[in-house]
Amino acid sequence: MPLIVPILRVAYVFSNVFETFKTLRPPPPSARNGGQPSVRALSQRKRAMKGCMAVWLCWCCFTIYERTLDGIIRVFIPFYDEIKSLVILFFLFSRARGAEPIFLHVLRPAIKPYTSTLDMFLEAGAMIGDFILLAASIPVHFVVARWH
């Protein structure tokens, strides 16, 4: 079983990447709409994007759970690897149909009270990342020449 779970994880991630790649492609232009995509194609793409978002968020929560609590829970639950492989198989076969109810009924109500705090921390992280990128993009020889 220690070999099956990583294989399932890799298969699930590659499946998610491919599905997201297909979803992010712009819809084909419609001859009836003057070269613009049809309303139906746009609504299908929007629905597929929501499904991809739910799949990725559920997968991220699952991997965070694995990194933090997996070692502790593994000791107390028999056949833990088999149960975990069944959960990954459920996600692999059900895709967005299995991830969207989990997102809508578990993750969103758990995160909703903390949205303003999370937004603040994410904005601060983005600003710090921008500053680090700015500092890394300054040429070193220019700074050394100014220093002496």
N, C-alpha and C positions, 0 to 999 in steps of 0.2 A: 503493500500500500504506500510506502514512502515514495515510490516512483510514480504512482498514478496521479497523485494530487498535483505535483508540479507540472506534469504533462497536461492535465486538465486546465490548470491555471494559464499555461502558455497558449493552449488552444482557445481558451475564452478571450484572452487579451487580443490575440490575432483576429479572432472573429469580430470583436468590438472595433478594432482599428479598421478592418475592411468595411464593416457596416457603416461606420462613421464617415469613411472616405466616400462611400456611395451616396450617403445622405447629404454631404456637404457640396456635392457637385450641383451646379445650377440646373434647374429644370429645363428641358428642351424648349426652344421657341415654338410658338404656335403660328401656323399660317393664317388662321382666322383672326388672330389678335394683333396683327401687324408686326410680327417678329417677337412679341413679348410672350412670356410663358402664360399658360392658361391659369385661370383662378383655381381650377381643380388641382393642377400640378403644384401650384404654390401651397395650397392647403395640405396636400399630401406630404409635401416636403416639410412643412411646419410640424405636422403630426409626427413624422419620422424623426425630426430633430428633438422633439420632446421625449420620444422614446429613447433616443441615444443618450440624452442628458440623464434620464432616469437610470439607464443601464450603467453609465459611468459613475454616477453618484453611489449607486448600490455597490458597485465593485470597489470603489475607494473606501467606503465604510467597511466592507468585508476585509480588505487588506489591512486597514488600520486595526480592526479587531484581531486579525491574525498576528500582527506584529506585537500587540500589547498583551492580549489575554490568552493566546493560543497555548503557550507553555504551561500556564496554570490550569486551564480547563482540561487539557489533554490528560493530566494525571488522574482526574476524578471521573471522567466519562469513558466507559469501555467502548471500543469500536469507534473511537473519535475520528480517525482518518476515513473510515468508511462513510460515516455520517457527513463529514466535510466534502468528500467526493460526490456524494449524492446531492448536496446543496449546490456545488459547482455545476454538476450535470443539469440540475433544475434551471439554473441561470443560463447555461449554455443552450438548452433546448427551448426554453420559454422566451428568451430574449427580452424584449420590451414588455410583453404581456405579463411576465412574472416580476419584472423590476418596477413597473409603474405603480402597482398597488402597494408595494413596499415603500416606494418613495412617497406616495400620496398619503398613506395612512400611518406610517411610522416615522420616516425621516423628516418630512416637512413639518408635522406638528412638534417634533423634538427640536427643530432648528428655529422655528418661527419666533419664539420669544427672544432670541438672541441675535436677530438680524442686524439691529443697529450696532451692537457691539462687534459683531463679525465684520460688518462693513467698515467700521472704524479701524480695526486691526488690519484688514486687507488693504485699505487705503494707505495706512502707515507703512505696511510692508512694500507696497508698490513705490512709495516715495523713497524709501531706503534703498530699494533695488535700483531706482533711477539714479540716485546719488552715487551708488557704487559703480554703476555703468559709466556715469560721467567721470568719476575719478579714475576709472580704468582706461578711459579713452584719451586722457591727457597724455601727450607724448612725454616720455621720461626725459629725453634730452633737453626739451624745452624747460622743464622744471629744474633740472640740474644746472643749466646755463643761467637761469635767473637766480639760483641759490648762491652761486659764486660771484 
